[in-house]
């Protein structure tokens, strides 16, 4: 019974930890990745 009750909370806690890590990653690396994606889009459009 205790395992069934703690299973959803483990999913929620893992999801929250993943969200925090993704937020930290995006704060550091999102500007460089956005510049790279923008350059790739311009290259694909032929400019």
N, C-alpha and C positions, 0 to 999 in steps of 0.2 A: 504494500500500500504506500509506503514511504517512497519507493522508487517511482511509482506512477505519479505521485504528487510532485516530486522534484524534477521530473523530466521536462515539463514546459518551462520551468524557471531556468533550467540549464540552457535551453535554447534561447531564452530571452537574454540571459547574461552573456552568452557567446555572441549573440547578435549585437548587443550593446558594445561589447569590447571591440568587435569588428568595425562598428560604426565609428568609434573613437579613433581606431588606428587608421581608418580610411580618411577621417577628417584631418588627422595630423599629416598623413601622406599628401593629401591634396593641398594643404597649406604650403608645403615645401616644394612640391613638384608640379602642381597644376599650371603655374604660369609658363614654365618651359614646355610642358606638353601642349598647352594651348597655342603657343607660338609655332611649335612643330606641326600641329594639325592645321593651323591656318596656312602655313607655308605649303603644306601638302595639298590643301584645297586649291590654293592659287595655282600651284603647278599642274594640277589636274584640269583646271579650267583653261589653261593655256596662256596665262599671263606671265 
